[in-house]
Amino acid sequence: MSDPPAACPASASCVQDQPFDHRAALKSIPGQPGVYRMLDADGNVLYVGKAKDLKRRVGSYFGRALNQRLLAMVSQIADIQVTLTRTEGEALLLENNLIKEHRPRYNVLLRDDKSYPFIYLSTEDDYPRLAFYRGARRGKGRYFGPYPSAWAVRETLQLLQKLFPVRQCEDSFFNNRSRPCLQYQIKRCTAPCVGFISAEDYAVDVQHSIKFLDGRTDEVVTELGERMQQAAEALEFERAAALRDQIATLQRIQQRQYVTGDGGDLDIVAAVEEGGSVCVQVFFIRAGRNLGNKAFFPQVPDASSRATLLSAFLAQFYADKPIPAEILVNAEPDERAFLEAAFSQQAGRRIAIRHRVRSDRARWLEMAQSNAELALKSRLGSRAGYARRLQALRDMLSLAELPSRMECFDISHTQGELTVASCVVFDADGPRKSDYRRFNIDGIVAGDDYAAMQQALTRRYKRIQKGEVPLPDLLFIDGGKGQLGVVLEVLQELGITGVQLVGVAKGPDRKAGAEQLWLPGRKTPVLPAADSPASHLVQQIRDEAHRFAITGHRQRRDKARKTSRLEEIPGIGPKRRQNLLTAFGGLRGLKCAAPEDIARVDGISTELARQIHAAFNGG
């Protein structure tokens, strides 16, 4: 890919108060695939777009009637930069990377950076394992999904354990068993770790699991029926009854989960708009089975059409996800042909985007749209309640305007051990979790919460000084006058002004709803009514900061304690520690290992093995 010369020279003459010469700009833009970026006079990216023909697409902004949103954007253009790509697929990928990097004001922004979970089958093992998996699919084996949530994966794995007891334990745990675990006792595993099932019989369960996940349940039912008949003819009535129950369970699941008889892969995508907010509902259908659905609430510029919204959503959503053969949408997206070509190139097979469908597919789209409408109404109701609490907080604290950004700090430790400070952020829409931060506190006297707060605030607000973090309107501190004094000192030392400070102290009985709010310069605290919306919002923010802090502290404490057990054993240096962790797949496997198994590791004597076993098992 290469950048042609910028359409507007990078000089002082390219400023907002002079009209942008789009004709001169278009002369240097070729009619090839690529990505274009529209910039304002300050160099900020206003919009990022892709095109099969850059000259034609960019020119369309200046040669036709535009809606109000596009007119506002075009009026701010001071420069247009383009990047050529070889194909539509490369343009799609680059566009998404640039949108994530710059988050332009006039683009639809999808807040969904999470990878989706899969079910993973380790096909190369003698006794393959089924497991929850999230991340890049580099390992050898089979991946089934994606699923809309971790809950959907775990539900399916639990179901499979009941139907076909394929092991789901870690390899380190499996390889170091000398007797069956609890899963065998409750009939969720056949104990291949200790040889209670032959490799051939285990392979049958694995194949049935694969067929079930592939949507070939009818084949499984037929095979089980034949085995049930054979068992009955051999007078193995107990075995026949178990197979009968298995078949009945499979048929119930089939009735509940299957939405298409052709076993195809497709996604159903429906977008709805109400009150300036947008919801996009996605249903995941794999091998004919409904794996679940998920609602998205992208940030959308004003006056965006449903076609524009769907085009932007699909491009961003499938940028790094497996694409099904068919995508059903409740309106034809802009650039449908472009998206189909790009997706087909990305997937290595033909991808179809359809919006005019009939029969079952029309009913599925209607179902997705109904779910999107319901989710949006619920969100709008929740946002309306949050807005009322925000207004009540403004009135209670006598603020000049509604706070647009609030931060809250809290400290967590156990008797001064491994202190962690948290900072949570709320904006006009509620929690802004992408801006949450934790700080590991070191170099202070154990248990000194004032020093911990001072260190966390200094580290946080030095970044604000550098312009890396926006300044909040309201800063909550979990504590009373003492903590508030520490915060004032830090902000004064850093030269930060314009932030309203609020100390949230627990009431006399430490009961929720009896909080005292301390403000700088006041001799007495503000005492909000326990049932006031403002009190509920303060509790929500304070509790979220506490939750985030204590979770970080526990993670830090658990990591330190697990590591120190092995490091504190005399005679265990870095090389032996690495050998042990490699041999048993981590600390969990080492903890479950017998002394004689530990002694087999290179460099570990029998006596040292006994010490290691005792350190992990309290011997």
C-alpha positions in Angstrom: 0.0 0.0 0.0 1.2 3.5 -0.7 0.1 7.1 0.1 -0.2 9.4 -2.9 0.5 13.1 -2.4 -1.9 14.8 0.1 -4.7 16.5 -1.7 -4.2 19.7 0.3 -0.6 20.8 0.8 0.6 20.5 4.4 1.2 24.2 4.7 -0.1 27.2 6.7 -2.4 28.1 3.8 -4.6 25.0 4.4 -6.8 26.5 7.1 -10.5 26.3 8.0 -11.4 29.9 7.0 -10.5 29.3 3.4 -12.8 27.1 1.2 -11.5 23.7 0.6 -10.5 23.2 -3.1 -12.0 19.8 -3.8 -11.4 20.0 -7.5 -7.7 20.3 -7.0 -7.8 17.5 -4.5 -9.7 15.2 -6.8 -7.0 15.6 -9.5 -4.5 13.7 -7.3 -6.8 10.9 -6.2 -6.8 7.8 -8.5 -9.8 5.7 -9.3 -8.4 2.7 -7.4 -9.4 0.8 -4.2 -8.3 2.3 -1.0 -9.2 4.3 2.1 -9.7 8.0 2.4 -9.4 10.2 5.5 -11.1 13.6 5.9 -9.3 16.0 8.2 -10.1 19.4 9.7 -7.9 22.4 9.9 -6.3 21.1 13.2 -5.4 17.8 11.6 -8.1 15.9 13.4 -9.7 13.0 11.5 -13.3 13.8 10.8 -14.2 10.6 8.8 -12.6 7.4 7.5 -14.1 5.6 4.5 -13.3 2.9 2.0 -14.0 2.7 -1.7 -13.5 0.5 -4.7 -13.0 3.7 -6.7 -11.5 6.5 -4.5 -12.0 9.3 -7.0 -15.7 8.6 -7.6 -16.4 8.1 -3.9 -14.6 11.2 -2.6 -16.1 13.2 -5.5 -19.6 12.2 -4.5 -19.3 14.3 -1.3 -19.0 17.5 -3.4 -21.3 16.9 -6.4 -24.7 16.0 -4.9 -27.3 17.0 -2.3 -26.2 16.0 1.2 -28.1 15.5 4.4 -27.4 17.8 7.3 -24.8 15.6 8.9 -22.7 15.3 5.8 -23.0 19.0 5.1 -21.6 19.8 8.6 -18.7 17.4 8.0 -17.9 18.7 4.5 -17.9 22.3 5.7 -15.0 21.3 8.1 -12.8 19.5 5.6 -9.4 21.1 5.2 -7.5 18.1 3.8 -8.2 14.7 2.3 -5.6 11.9 2.5 -5.9 8.6 0.8 -4.1 5.3 1.0 -4.2 2.9 -1.9 -4.8 -0.8 -1.4 -4.7 -3.7 -3.8 -8.1 -5.1 -3.0 -11.5 -4.3 -1.4 -10.6 -6.7 1.5 -7.4 -4.7 2.3 -9.4 -1.5 2.2 -11.9 -2.9 4.6 -9.2 -4.0 7.1 -7.3 -0.7 6.9 -10.5 1.3 7.4 -11.3 -0.6 10.6 -7.8 -0.2 11.9 -8.0 3.6 11.3 -11.4 3.9 12.9 -10.2 2.1 16.0 -7.1 4.3 16.1 -8.7 7.7 15.5 -12.4 7.2 16.5 -13.6 9.9 14.1 -16.5 12.0 15.0 -18.6 11.3 11.9 -18.1 7.5 11.8 -20.3 4.9 13.3 -18.2 3.6 16.2 -18.8 0.0 17.4 -17.6 -0.5 21.0 -16.8 -4.2 20.7 -13.2 -5.0 21.0 -13.7 -8.4 22.7 -12.8 -11.6 20.9 -15.7 -14.2 20.8 -15.4 -17.5 22.5 -15.3 -20.9 20.8 -15.4 -24.6 21.9 -12.0 -26.2 21.1 -11.4 -29.9 20.5 -7.8 -31.1 20.8 -7.9 -33.7 18.0 -4.2 -34.7 18.3 -4.5 -36.2 21.8 -5.0 -39.9 22.4 -8.0 -38.8 24.5 -9.1 -35.5 23.0 -10.3 -32.7 25.3 -13.2 -30.3 24.9 -12.6 -26.8 26.3 -13.7 -23.2 26.4 -11.4 -21.1 24.1 -10.9 -17.4 23.4 -8.2 -15.9 21.3 -6.3 -16.5 18.0 -7.1 -19.9 16.6 -3.5 -21.0 16.0 -3.5 -24.4 17.9 -4.1 -27.7 16.1 -7.6 -29.0 16.6 -11.2 -28.0 15.8 -12.9 -24.9 16.8 -16.7 -24.6 17.0 -18.4 -21.2 17.1 -18.2 -18.3 17.6 -20.6 -18.1 20.5 -22.1 -14.8 21.6 -21.0 -15.1 25.2 -18.9 -17.2 27.6 -22.1 -18.3 29.2 -23.3 -19.8 25.9 -20.1 -21.8 25.6 -20.2 -23.1 29.2 -23.9 -24.1 28.8 -23.0 -26.1 25.7 -20.0 -27.8 27.4 -22.2 -28.7 30.4 -24.8 -30.2 28.0 -22.1 -32.2 26.2 -20.8 -33.6 29.5 -24.2 -35.1 30.2 -24.7 -36.4 26.7 -21.2 -37.6 25.7 -18.7 -37.6 28.6 -15.6 -36.3 26.8 -13.0 -35.0 29.2 -12.8 -31.2 29.8 -9.9 -31.1 32.3 -6.5 -29.5 31.7 -3.8 -31.7 30.3 -1.6 -31.2 33.3 -4.4 -32.4 35.5 -5.2 -35.3 33.2 -1.6 -36.6 32.9 -1.0 -36.7 36.6 -4.1 -38.7 37.9 -3.8 -41.9 39.8 -7.5 -42.3 40.5 -10.7 -40.9 39.0 -11.9 -37.4 40.0 -15.3 -36.2 41.0 -16.4 -35.8 37.4 -16.3 -39.6 37.0 -18.3 -40.1 40.2 -21.1 -37.9 39.0 -21.1 -39.5 35.6 -19.7 -36.5 33.6 -16.6 -38.3 32.6 -15.5 -41.9 31.8 -12.1 -41.6 33.5 -9.8 -42.1 30.5 -7.0 -40.7 32.7 -6.8 -44.1 34.6 -7.9 -46.4 31.7 -11.5 -46.9 32.7 -12.6 -46.6 29.0 -10.9 -47.9 25.9 -9.6 -45.5 23.3 -12.1 -47.0 20.8 -15.1 -46.4 23.0 -13.9 -42.9 23.9 -13.5 -42.1 20.2 -17.2 -42.9 19.7 -18.1 -40.2 22.3 -15.7 -37.8 20.6 -17.3 -38.4 17.2 -20.8 -37.9 18.6 -19.7 -34.6 20.2 -18.3 -33.4 16.8 -21.5 -34.4 15.0 -23.6 -32.6 17.6 -21.5 -29.4 17.3 -21.6 -29.7 13.5 -25.4 -29.9 13.6 -25.6 -33.5 12.5 -27.7 -34.6 15.4 -30.0 -36.8 13.3 -26.9 -39.0 12.5 -26.2 -39.3 16.2 -29.8 -40.2 17.0 -29.7 -42.9 14.3 -26.5 -44.4 15.6 -27.7 -44.4 19.2 -30.9 -46.0 18.1 -29.0 -48.9 16.4 -26.9 -49.4 19.5 -30.0 -49.4 21.7 -31.6 -52.1 19.5 -28.4 -54.2 19.7 -28.3 -53.8 23.5 -31.9 -54.9 23.8 -31.4 -57.9 21.6 -28.4 -58.9 23.8 -30.7 -58.5 26.8 -28.6 -55.6 28.1 -31.7 -53.7 29.2 -29.8 -51.3 31.5 -27.6 -50.2 28.6 -30.6 -50.0 26.3 -32.5 -47.8 28.7 -29.5 -45.4 29.1 -29.3 -45.1 25.3 -33.0 -44.5 25.1 -32.7 -41.6 27.6 -29.8 -40.2 25.7 -31.8 -40.2 22.5 -34.8 -38.5 24.2 -32.5 -35.8 25.6 -31.0 -35.2 22.2 -34.4 -34.9 20.6 -35.5 -32.3 23.2 -32.4 -30.3 22.5 -33.0 -30.5 18.8 -36.5 -29.1 19.2 -35.3 -26.3 21.3 -32.2 -25.2 19.5 -32.5 -25.8 15.8 -33.9 -23.1 13.6 -32.9 -24.4 10.2 -33.1 -27.8 8.8 -30.3 -27.4 6.2 -27.7 -27.1 8.9 -26.3 -23.9 7.5 -24.2 -21.1 9.0 -25.7 -17.6 9.1 -26.0 -14.5 11.2 -29.2 -12.5 11.5 -28.5 -8.7 12.0 -31.3 -6.2 12.7 -30.8 -2.5 13.4 -33.4 -0.2 15.0 -33.4 3.5 16.0 -35.4 5.4 18.6 -34.9 8.6 20.5 -31.4 9.2 18.9 -30.1 5.8 20.1 -29.4 2.7 18.0 -29.4 -1.0 18.8 -28.1 -3.7 16.5 -29.1 -7.3 17.4 -27.1 -10.2 16.1 -28.3 -13.9 16.2 -25.6 -16.5 15.7 -26.7 -19.6 13.8 -24.1 -22.3 13.3 -24.8 -25.7 11.7 -28.5 -24.9 12.0 -28.3 -24.3 15.8 -29.1 -21.0 17.4 -26.1 -20.3 19.6 -27.6 -17.2 21.1 -27.8 -13.5 20.4 -26.2 -10.2 21.5 -27.2 -6.6 21.5 -24.8 -3.8 20.4 -25.3 -0.1 20.9 -22.9 1.7 18.6 -22.1 5.4 18.7 -23.8 6.8 15.6 -23.6 10.4 14.2 -26.9 12.2 13.9 -29.1 11.6 10.9 -27.4 8.4 9.9 -29.7 6.1 7.8 -30.2 2.5 8.7 -28.4 1.5 5.5 -25.3 3.5 6.5 -25.5 2.1 10.0 -25.6 -1.5 8.9 -22.8 -1.0 6.4 -20.5 0.5 9.0 -21.6 -2.1 11.6 -21.0 -5.1 9.4 -17.6 -3.8 8.2 -16.3 -3.3 11.8 -18.0 -6.4 13.3 -16.5 -8.9 10.9 -13.1 -7.3 10.6 -11.6 -9.9 12.9 -14.3 -12.6 13.2 -15.2 -15.7 11.2 -17.8 -14.8 8.7 -20.8 -17.2 8.0 -21.8 -18.0 4.5 -25.0 -15.9 4.8 -25.8 -12.7 6.6 -29.5 -11.6 6.9 -30.1 -7.9 7.5 -33.3 -5.9 8.0 -32.3 -3.3 5.4 -29.9 -3.3 2.4 -26.6 -1.8 3.6 -24.8 0.9 1.7 -22.0 -0.7 -0.4 -23.5 -4.2 -0.2 -21.6 -5.4 -3.2 -18.4 -4.0 -1.8 -18.9 -5.7 1.5 -19.8 -9.0 -0.2 -16.6 -8.9 -2.2 -14.4 -7.9 0.7 -16.0 -10.6 3.0 -15.6 -13.3 0.3 -12.0 -12.4 -0.1 -11.5 -12.5 3.7 -13.2 -15.8 4.1 -11.9 -17.5 1.0 -15.5 -18.4 -0.1 -18.6 -16.7 -1.3 -20.4 -14.6 1.3 -24.0 -13.4 0.7 -25.7 -10.4 2.4 -29.5 -10.7 2.0 -32.3 -8.5 3.1 -35.2 -9.6 0.9 -36.1 -13.0 2.3 -39.3 -15.0 2.8 -40.7 -17.8 4.8 -38.5 -18.9 7.8 -35.8 -16.4 7.1 -38.3 -13.5 7.1 -39.6 -14.7 10.5 -36.0 -14.9 11.9 -35.4 -11.3 10.8 -38.7 -10.3 12.4 -37.6 -12.0 15.6 -34.2 -10.2 15.6 -35.8 -6.9 15.0 -38.3 -7.5 17.9 -35.3 -8.3 20.2 -33.5 -5.2 19.0 -36.6 -3.0 19.8 -37.0 -4.6 23.2 -33.3 -4.2 24.1 -33.3 -0.5 22.9 -36.4 0.3 25.0 -34.8 -1.3 28.0 -31.6 0.7 27.5 -33.5 4.0 27.0 -35.5 3.3 30.2 -32.3 2.6 32.0 -30.6 5.7 30.6 -33.6 7.9 31.5 -33.3 6.6 35.1 -29.6 7.3 35.1 -30.2 10.8 33.7 -32.6 11.5 36.6 -30.0 10.4 39.2 -27.4 12.6 37.5 -29.7 15.6 37.6 -30.5 14.9 41.3 -26.7 14.8 42.0 -26.2 18.1 40.2 -29.0 19.7 42.3 -27.7 18.2 45.6 -24.1 19.4 45.0 -25.3 22.8 43.5 -23.3 22.2 40.3 -23.5 24.8 37.5 -24.2 22.0 34.9 -24.5 18.3 34.7 -21.2 16.5 35.2 -20.0 14.9 31.9 -17.2 12.9 33.5 -16.8 11.5 37.1 -14.0 9.5 38.6 -13.8 7.7 41.9 -10.8 6.2 43.7 -10.7 3.4 46.3 -7.9 1.5 48.1 -7.8 -2.2 48.8 -5.4 -4.4 50.8 -5.3 -7.1 53.4 -3.5 -5.9 56.5 -1.4 -3.6 54.3 -0.3 -6.5 52.0 -0.1 -5.8 48.2 -2.1 -2.6 48.1 -4.1 -1.8 45.0 -5.8 1.5 44.1 -8.7 1.7 41.7 -10.0 4.5 39.5 -13.4 4.0 37.9 -15.0 6.5 35.4 -18.6 7.4 34.8 -19.8 9.7 32.0 -23.2 10.9 30.8 -24.2 7.4 29.8 -23.0 5.5 32.8 -19.8 3.4 33.6 -17.0 3.9 31.0 -15.1 0.7 31.7 -12.5 1.2 29.0 -11.2 4.1 31.1 -11.0 2.2 34.3 -7.4 1.9 35.8 -5.7 0.1 38.6 -2.5 1.1 40.4 -0.2 -1.3 42.2 1.0 0.7 45.2 4.6 0.1 46.5 7.1 1.9 48.6 4.7 3.0 51.4 4.2 2.0 55.0 1.9 -1.1 55.1 -1.7 0.0 55.7 -1.1 3.7 55.1 -4.2 4.5 53.0 -3.4 8.2 52.8 0.0 7.5 51.2 -1.6 5.0 48.9 -4.2 7.5 47.8 -1.5 10.1 47.3 0.6 7.8 45.1 -2.4 6.7 43.0 -3.7 10.3 42.4 -0.2 11.6 41.6 0.3 8.8 39.0 -3.2 9.4 37.5 -3.2 13.1 37.3 0.3 13.5 36.0 -1.2 11.9 32.9 -3.9 14.5 32.9 -1.2 17.2 33.0 0.3 15.7 29.8 -3.1 15.7 28.1 -3.3 11.9 28.0 -6.5 11.7 30.1 -9.4 14.1 30.2 -10.1 16.1 33.4 -13.2 15.0 35.3 -15.9 17.4 36.5 -16.4 15.4 39.7 -13.8 13.4 41.7 -15.1 11.1 44.4 -12.9 9.6 47.1 -13.9 6.7 49.2 -13.2 8.4 52.6 -13.8 11.4 54.8 -12.1 14.7 55.6 -8.6 13.1 55.9 -8.7 11.5 52.5 -10.1 14.7 51.0 -7.2 16.7 52.4 -4.7 14.3 50.7 -6.5 14.8 47.4 -6.4 18.6 47.7 -2.7 18.5 48.4 -2.0 16.4 45.3 -4.1 18.5 43.0 -2.6 21.8 44.3 0.9 20.4 43.9 0.1 19.4 40.3 -1.6 22.7 39.6 -4.9 21.1 38.6 -8.0 23.2 39.2 -11.7 23.1 38.2 -12.4 19.7 39.7 -15.2 19.4 42.3 -14.0 17.0 45.1 -16.4 14.8 47.1 -15.4 12.6 50.0 -17.8 9.7 50.4 -17.6 8.6 54.1 -19.6 5.8 55.6 -22.3 6.8 58.0 -22.4 6.0 61.8 -23.6 2.4 61.3 -21.7 1.9 58.0 -25.1 1.2 56.3 -25.7 1.8 52.6 -27.8 5.0 52.2 -26.3 6.7 55.3 -23.2 8.1 53.5 -21.8 11.5 54.4 -20.5 13.6 51.6 -17.6 15.9 52.5 -16.9 18.9 50.3 -13.8 21.2 50.5 -14.4 24.2 52.7 -17.5 22.8 54.4 -17.4 22.1 58.2 -20.4 19.8 58.0 -21.1 17.0 55.5 -23.9 16.8 53.0 -26.4 14.2 54.2 -28.4 12.9 51.2 -31.7 11.1 51.9 -31.3 7.3 51.7 -33.9 7.0 49.0 -32.8 10.0 46.9 -31.7 9.3 43.3 -28.5 11.2 44.0 -27.7 8.9 46.9 -28.3 5.9 44.7 -25.8 7.2 42.1 -23.1 8.0 44.6 -23.5 4.4 46.1 -23.3 2.9 42.6 -20.1 4.8 41.8 -18.5 4.1 45.2 -19.4 0.4 45.1 -18.0 0.1 41.6 -14.7 1.6 42.7 -14.6 -0.8 45.7 -15.4 -3.8 43.5 -12.7 -2.9 41.0 -10.1 -2.3 43.7 -10.8 -5.5 45.7 -10.8 -7.6 42.5 -7.4 -6.2 41.5 -6.0 -6.8 45.0 -7.2 -10.4 45.1 -5.6 -11.0 41.7 -2.3 -9.5 42.8 -2.3 -11.4 46.1 -3.1 -14.7 44.5 -0.4 -14.3 41.9 2.2 -13.4 44.5 1.3 -16.2 46.8 1.2 -18.8 44.1 4.6 -17.7 42.8 6.2 -17.4 46.2 5.4 -21.0 47.3 7.8 -22.4 44.7 10.3 -19.6 44.9 10.7 -19.9 48.7 11.6 -23.6 48.6 15.4 -24.0 49.2 17.2 -25.5 46.2 14.6 -24.3 43.6 16.2 -21.9 41.2 14.9 -20.5 37.9 15.9 -23.5 35.8 14.4 -26.1 38.1 11.3 -24.0 38.5 10.9 -23.8 34.7 11.4 -27.6 34.4 8.7 -28.2 37.0 6.2 -25.8 35.5 6.8 -27.2 32.0 6.5 -30.8 33.2 3.2 -30.3 34.9 1.7 -27.5 32.8 1.7 -25.0 35.6 1.2 -24.7 39.4 -2.1 -26.4 39.4 -0.7 -29.6 37.9 2.3 -29.4 40.2 0.1 -29.2 43.2 -1.9 -32.3 42.2 1.3 -34.4 41.4 2.6 -37.1 43.7 6.1 -36.9 45.1 7.3 -39.8 42.9 6.0 -38.0 39.8 7.8 -34.8 40.9 11.0 -36.7 41.4 11.0 -37.7 37.7 11.6 -34.1 36.6 15.2 -33.4 35.6 17.2 -32.0 38.5 14.7 -32.9 41.3 15.8 -35.3 43.9 13.5 -37.5 46.0 14.0 -35.4 49.1 13.4 -32.1 47.1 10.3 -33.7 45.6 8.9 -34.4 49.1 9.6 -30.8 50.1 7.8 -29.5 47.0 4.8 -31.7 47.6 4.7 -30.7 51.3 4.9 -27.0 50.4 1.8 -27.2 48.1 -0.2 -29.7 50.2 0.5 -28.6 53.8 2.6 -31.6 54.6 
